[in-house]
Amino acid sequence: MAAAPGTGICCLIAAWNEAPRIAAVLAAVSGHPMLAEVIVVDDGSTDGTAEVAAGFAGVRVLRLPRNGGKTAAVLAGVAATGCPMVLLLDADLTGLDAAAITRLITPVIVGRADVAISLRGNAPRLWRAIGLDYISGERLVPRAMLAEIGARGLPRFGLEVAMNRLWLARRARIAVIRWPGVASPAKSAKQGHWRGLRADLAMLRDLCATVPAHRLAAQIHGMRRQRIPARPSPARHTSDVSPAHGQS
């Protein structure tokens, strides 16, 4: 059942040929008390992804007739929800549980942060060392911000860096949540070595088409500067901070 407009958090999962993996993700979010609705956008899958998702109670499935890429799939889901906040999750995660979802959502809900992003346990070593995976697909974001990004026209996989750019422009407070037990498989593990390599190169091309390559390092630096402390200061309480975007 869809959430009433203007209430709660929508969990939005864009999926393409993830039938073997999406059930583990849906098990973590289906029925989660902090989520008003869960939407899976099936991006033209040919392997039964939509059927697996439809087997979970309370999960709404949007089926796109052809594969258009992650950006288009996410924006289709954004258009289908009235929730003011959107939790974006990749469909292939392993080790995800309800507690990890709660940790990602909480800093925004209590007003300590405006947005949140995950740092998975198998993120590249450099990203774990600097405490930020700037292209992580697991984020809590105001729906209005995603809608604004969608109006600009993006390539298939330019969504994350476009989101980063807007976070920086708005000086959003960013909560980086470490998920040491959560992993995302490499494309080569799902598609084979050469197909996975081509997919990685296509994603890199789209990233650089959205944000010039020489600006990506500056984007990472700016996001690190806008991170909030991992733990709240003892001197501050949730009642002392203004609510996050989209919260009343």
C-alpha positions in Angstrom: 0.0 0.0 0.0 1.4 3.4 -0.9 2.1 5.9 1.8 0.0 9.0 2.1 1.6 12.1 0.4 4.0 13.9 2.7 4.5 11.2 5.3 7.4 8.9 6.2 10.3 7.3 4.3 10.0 5.4 1.1 12.6 2.7 0.5 13.4 2.7 -3.2 15.3 -0.2 -4.9 16.2 -0.1 -8.6 16.9 -3.6 -9.8 18.0 -5.2 -13.1 18.4 -9.0 -13.3 18.8 -9.3 -9.5 16.5 -12.3 -8.9 19.2 -14.3 -7.1 20.1 -11.5 -4.7 17.2 -9.1 -4.2 15.3 -11.3 -1.7 18.1 -10.8 0.9 17.7 -7.0 0.6 13.9 -7.1 0.8 14.0 -9.3 3.9 15.9 -6.5 5.7 13.4 -3.7 4.7 10.0 -5.4 4.4 8.1 -4.5 7.5 10.8 -2.2 8.9 9.1 0.1 11.4 10.9 3.2 10.1 9.7 2.8 6.5 6.3 3.9 5.2 6.6 2.0 2.0 9.0 -0.1 -0.1 9.1 0.2 -3.9 11.1 -2.0 -6.2 11.6 -0.6 -9.7 12.3 -3.5 -12.1 14.4 -2.0 -14.8 13.4 -4.3 -17.7 14.7 -7.5 -16.0 14.5 -10.8 -17.9 15.3 -13.1 -14.9 12.2 -12.9 -12.7 13.4 -10.1 -10.5 9.9 -8.6 -10.4 8.3 -11.9 -9.4 10.7 -12.3 -6.5 10.0 -8.8 -5.3 6.2 -9.3 -5.6 6.4 -12.2 -3.3 7.2 -9.9 -0.3 4.2 -8.6 1.5 3.8 -4.8 1.4 6.4 -4.3 -1.4 5.1 -2.4 -4.5 6.7 -3.3 -7.8 7.0 -1.0 -10.7 7.9 -2.7 -14.0 9.6 -0.7 -16.7 9.2 -2.1 -20.2 12.9 -1.8 -21.1 16.2 -1.4 -19.4 17.0 2.3 -19.1 19.7 2.4 -16.5 19.8 3.1 -12.8 19.2 6.9 -13.0 15.9 6.4 -15.0 14.8 3.6 -12.7 15.3 5.6 -9.5 13.6 8.7 -10.9 10.6 6.5 -11.9 10.4 5.4 -8.3 10.7 9.0 -7.1 7.7 10.0 -9.2 5.7 7.1 -7.7 6.1 8.0 -4.1 4.7 10.9 -2.0 7.1 10.3 0.9 9.3 13.4 1.7 12.4 11.2 2.3 13.7 8.4 0.1 16.0 5.6 1.2 18.0 4.4 -1.8 19.3 0.8 -1.7 21.2 -1.3 -4.2 19.4 -4.6 -5.0 22.5 -6.9 -4.7 23.7 -6.2 -1.1 24.7 -9.1 1.1 24.8 -9.0 4.9 22.1 -6.3 5.1 19.8 -6.4 8.1 17.2 -4.2 9.8 19.7 -2.8 12.3 21.9 -1.5 9.4 18.8 0.2 7.9 18.1 1.8 11.3 21.6 3.1 11.7 21.5 4.8 8.2 18.2 6.4 8.9 18.6 7.6 12.5 21.0 10.6 12.1 18.6 12.3 9.7 15.5 11.5 11.6 16.9 12.9 14.9 18.1 16.0 13.1 21.8 15.5 13.3 22.2 15.3 9.5 20.4 16.3 6.4 21.4 13.2 4.3 23.1 9.9 5.0 25.4 7.6 3.0 26.7 4.1 3.7 30.3 2.9 3.8 30.2 -0.8 3.1 32.6 -3.3 4.4 33.9 -4.2 1.0 34.2 -0.7 -0.3 37.6 0.0 -1.9 40.4 0.2 0.6 41.0 3.9 -0.1 37.4 4.8 0.5 37.4 3.0 3.8 40.7 4.7 4.8 39.3 8.2 4.1 35.9 7.3 5.6 33.8 8.0 2.5 32.6 6.0 -0.5 31.4 8.9 -2.7 29.5 6.7 -5.1 27.8 4.5 -2.6 24.3 3.7 -3.7 22.8 3.4 -0.2 21.6 6.9 0.9 18.8 8.7 2.7 17.9 11.8 0.7 15.0 14.3 0.6 12.6 13.3 -2.2 12.5 17.0 -3.4 16.3 16.8 -4.0 16.0 13.7 -6.1 13.2 15.3 -8.1 15.3 18.4 -8.7 18.2 16.2 -10.0 15.9 14.3 -12.3 14.9 17.5 -14.0 18.4 18.1 -15.3 18.8 15.1 -17.5 21.6 12.6 -16.6 23.3 9.6 -18.2 22.4 6.0 -17.1 24.7 6.0 -14.1 25.3 9.7 -13.2 22.9 9.9 -10.3 25.3 9.5 -7.3 27.8 12.2 -8.4 24.9 14.5 -9.4 23.5 14.0 -5.9 26.9 14.8 -4.4 27.1 18.0 -6.3 23.8 19.1 -4.9 24.7 18.1 -1.4 27.8 20.3 -1.7 25.9 23.2 -3.1 23.3 23.0 -0.3 26.0 22.5 2.4 24.1 19.5 3.5 25.3 17.8 6.7 26.3 14.3 5.7 26.2 11.3 8.0 28.6 8.5 6.8 27.4 5.2 8.3 29.9 2.4 8.4 28.4 -1.0 7.4 31.3 -3.4 8.0 29.1 -6.5 7.6 27.4 -5.3 4.3 28.9 -5.9 0.9 28.1 -5.4 -2.7 29.4 -7.9 -5.3 31.6 -6.8 -8.1 30.0 -6.6 -11.5 32.5 -9.2 -12.8 31.1 -11.7 -10.2 27.6 -11.2 -11.5 28.2 -10.7 -15.2 31.5 -12.4 -15.9 34.9 -10.8 -16.3 34.6 -9.0 -19.6 31.0 -8.0 -19.3 31.7 -6.7 -15.8 34.7 -4.8 -17.0 32.7 -3.2 -19.8 30.0 -2.3 -17.2 32.5 -0.7 -14.9 34.0 1.4 -17.8 30.5 2.5 -18.9 29.8 3.6 -15.3 33.0 5.6 -15.2 32.2 7.2 -18.5 28.8 8.3 -17.1 30.4 9.6 -13.9 32.8 11.8 -15.9 30.0 12.9 -18.3 28.1 14.2 -15.2 31.0 15.7 -13.3 34.3 16.3 -15.1 37.0 13.9 -13.9 39.2 16.7 -12.5 36.3 17.7 -10.2 35.7 14.3 -8.7 38.6 14.7 -6.2 37.3 18.1 -5.2 33.9 16.6 -4.7 35.3 13.9 -2.4 37.2 16.6 -0.4 34.1 18.7 0.0 31.9 15.8 1.1 34.5 14.9 3.8 34.4 18.4 5.1 30.6 18.3 5.4 30.6 15.1 7.3 29.1 15.2 10.8 30.9 13.6 13.7 30.3 9.8 13.9 28.8 10.2 17.3 26.8 13.2 18.7 28.5 15.5 21.2 27.4 14.8 24.8 26.7 18.5 25.1 24.0 18.4 22.4 20.6 16.8 22.4 18.3 16.0 19.5 15.9 18.8 20.7 18.7 21.3 20.2 19.1 20.8 16.5 16.9 21.8 13.7 15.0 19.1 11.9 16.4 17.7 8.7 15.1 18.5 5.2 11.7 17.0 4.7 11.0 16.4 8.4 8.4 18.2 10.4 
